[in-house]
Amino acid sequence: MEQITILLIVVMPFILGSFMFFFKKRGYLLAGIFISSITTCLVALMFLKMGIQTKHTITGLYGVEVIFDRISSVFLLTSGIVMLLVSIDSVKDEEIDEFRPMIPVLMAAMNASFVSFDFFNVYVTLELVTIVAFILIGARMLVKRLWGGIKYLLVGNTGMLFYLLGVALYYQDTGTFSMSAAKDAPVISLAMMTIGLFIKGGVFLSGLWLPDVHGEASTPISALLSGVVVKTGIYPLLRIIDINPSFGKVITIFGLLSALLGAFLASFERDSKRTLAFSTVSQVGYSLSHPVFGAFYVFAHGMLKSWLFLRVGKLKSRDFTELQSKGVPLKVWISILIPSLALSGIPFLGTHTIKSLMVHQMGGWQRVTFYASGILTAAVFARFVFLPPRKIPLEGKREKIPLFVDVLYFLFLLLLDIILRIFRIDGFEKLSLTLLTIGAGWVIYLILRKTAGPDLRTFENIDHLIGLSIVVLLLLLVFGGVLVW
């Protein structure tokens, strides 16, 4: 069973992507992507429906260990659906035609990562994801995109160096690469792996590379990067949180700080795509609050953020000042409005349900930080909500909006909320608190919308990113009890 599953979600997409290099017709290229995406979705739904956990070791006692459970299934479902919807939406985008064969290869690497249950296999798959993503980011060889790709490669490889050192220490102390031994692993090895995953997943100060990379990539690639690629760094973190709750609390602390920092920086950004990228730094922080609920939040965020990147990419300008003065086409505004409200926490679209589940697990300062982040998040997406809609005609193939894709995004989010089956309003207080949080965010937006924020782009330089990551590593060791002040 497990061997067949691996063939379907990893080997088959890789083979299809390889063959697609020899068949340049768009129909063949899209067919390979659709087959890979739909197969991944079906496998994920099968394991979610079965509701079982199964582990399998390939090639002997110390071989590659894989797992199929609720967490891995939700990540696989995110990969399949986001890839499918982005590919349908960009079906007429000639800019990425030459690079479409890389998309099934990227999916194969991500799927392999999402079912991994040993830390060394995670390293191998993440390195493959980095290489393929670098190629996709640098599409068309434009200067800014090439620099964004090189930045992603350098920062990502630095993170993987930290991670690999952590894996070596982990193996030295536990005698295995299996994640099951993380419960008794020394803090220093977990901290080394965690900082590498923070860099890869765009968490806290280690994630300040996202705006340059996600902001400059082509629209479909930005949607994939923010929607699912960064989640390859989040998946192992959720495994550590699940297996080692003690160190998991440390990861959750940095997740909440990331939620606050990303929303704060996004509040002052004037570029729409960079705003979405900073928001991703914030949103991935939320997902580190709980292993299972976090996986479902990864799904919701992947759907919403890919949808937003696809629609913001239809606008003629990225500058909020210009968009406010000239307005945006009504159809595009509606497609931006729904995911913006959902990410702000509006009920019935998935994120409110999951955040409610998460916040009930918190107390004290964590809950305060969570709500403060929620207020800033509402302020961030108020910038999209309050864009003035105009009856401006959409011109050209690239500006046309496939309504079918928007409907699918919306239905998937409604379905997520229904499937959770836990959403209920226990009186007026819970709903009022949600509306109060969103309302406070909108008030902050109206007050500060013309305020120029601090220019912190210097911290996005590669040397500063590496330095900040070392600082975060030291903090991980302090909170983990290895170092003292």
C-alpha positions, 0 to 999 in steps of 0.5 A, a space after each residue: 500500500 505505502 509503496 504504491 502511494 509513494 509511486 503515485 505522489 512522488 515517482 509519477 510526478 517526477 517521471 511526468 515532469 521529466 517527460 514533459 521536457 520532450 513534449 513542448 505542447 501546452 496541452 501535454 504540459 498541463 495534462 502532466 500537471 493536472 494528473 500529478 495534482 489530482 492524484 496527490 489530492 485523491 491520495 490525501 483524501 483517501 488517508 484523511 477518510 481512513 483516519 489511520 496512521 501508518 508508518 513505513 521504512 524503505 530499504 531496511 532498518 535505517 532506510 527512509 521512513 515515511 508516514 501517512 497520517 492526518 498531518 501529512 495528508 493535509 499537507 499533501 492536499 494543500 500541495 495538490 489543490 494549490 498546484 491544480 488551481 494555480 495551473 488552471 488559472 495560469 493556463 494561458 500564461 505564456 511566460 512560464 510555458 518553458 518552465 511548466 515541466 519543473 512544476 510536477 518535479 517540484 510537486 514530487 519533491 514537496 510530496 516526498 517532504 510532506 510524508 517524510 518521518 526521518 530528518 535526513 530525508 527531509 534534508 534531501 527533499 528540501 534541497 531538491 525543492 530549493 533547486 527547483 524553486 530557484 529555477 522557477 523564480 529566475 524564469 525569463 532571466 530578468 535581473 530582479 528575478 535572477 537576484 531573487 532566485 540567487 538570494 533564495 538559493 544562498 539563504 536557503 542553503 545557509 539554512 540547510 547547512 544549520 539544519 544538516 549540522 543539527 541532523 548530525 548531532 541528532 544522529 550522534 545522540 539518538 543513533 537514528 534519523 527517525 523523528 520518533 526519537 525527537 522526544 528525547 533529543 538534546 536541545 542543541 540538535 533540535 535548535 540547529 534543525 529548527 533555525 534551518 527550518 525557520 529560514 526555509 519556512 520564512 519564520 520570524 527574523 529568518 523569514 525577511 528574505 520573502 518580500 524580495 523573492 516572492 515579490 519579484 517572481 512571476 505571478 503564478 510562481 509567487 502564488 506557488 511559493 507563498 501558497 505551498 513551497 514555504 510550507 515545506 519548512 513548516 511541516 517538520 516543525 509541526 512534527 517536532 512540536 507534536 513529538 517533543 511538546 517541551 521544545 515545541 513550546 519554544 517553537 510556538 513562542 517564535 511562531 507567535 513573534 513571527 505572526 506579530 512581526 510579519 503583520 507589523 512590517 506588512 502594515 507599512 509596506 507600499 508594494 502590494 506583492 511585498 505586503 503579501 509576502 510579509 503577511 506570509 511571515 505572519 501567517 506561517 507563525 500562526 500555524 506553529 501554534 498547534 500540530 494538527 490545527 496548524 496543518 489545517 491552517 497551512 491548508 487555509 493559508 495556502 489556498 487564500 494566499 495563492 488566490 490573493 497573489 493570482 488576483 493582485 498580479 492582475 492589477 496594473 500597478 503594485 503601488 497602493 497609492 496609485 491603486 487608491 487614486 486610480 481604483 481597481 477593476 470591480 471583478 478583480 476587487 471582488 476576487 481580492 475582497 473574499 480572501 482578504 476578509 478570510 485572512 482577516 478572520 471573518 467567520 465561515 471561511 475556514 481561518 476563523 474556525 481554526 484560529 478559534 481552536 488555536 486560541 483555546 489552547 493558549 493563555 496569558 501573554 500568548 493569547 494577548 499576542 495572538 489577538 494583537 497579531 490578529 488586529 494587525 493582520 486585519 489592518 494589513 488586509 484592510 488595504 486590499 478591502 478598501 481599494 476603490 472598485 471601478 468599472 474598468 474593463 479588463 484587457 488582454 489575456 493576462 488580465 482576464 479572470 477565470 471565474 471558475 477558479 475563483 468559485 473553486 477557491 471559495 467552495 474549497 474554503 466553505 468545505 473546509 469550514 464545514 468539514 471541521 464541524 467544530 465551528 459554532 458561536 457560543 453566544 454573542 461574545 465570541 462573534 463580537 470579539 472577532 468583529 471587534 478584532 477586525 474593526 480595531 484593525 480597520 481603525 488602525 488602517 484608517 489612522 495610519 494609511 498615510 503614515 510612512 513606516 520605518 525603512 527596514 530593507 537593510 535587514 533583508 540583505 543576505 549578510 543581515 539575514 544570516 546574522 539575524 538567523 544566528 541571533 535567533 539560534 542563540 535565542 532558541 538555545 536560551 529558551 531551550 535551556 542550553 544557554 543562560 543570559 
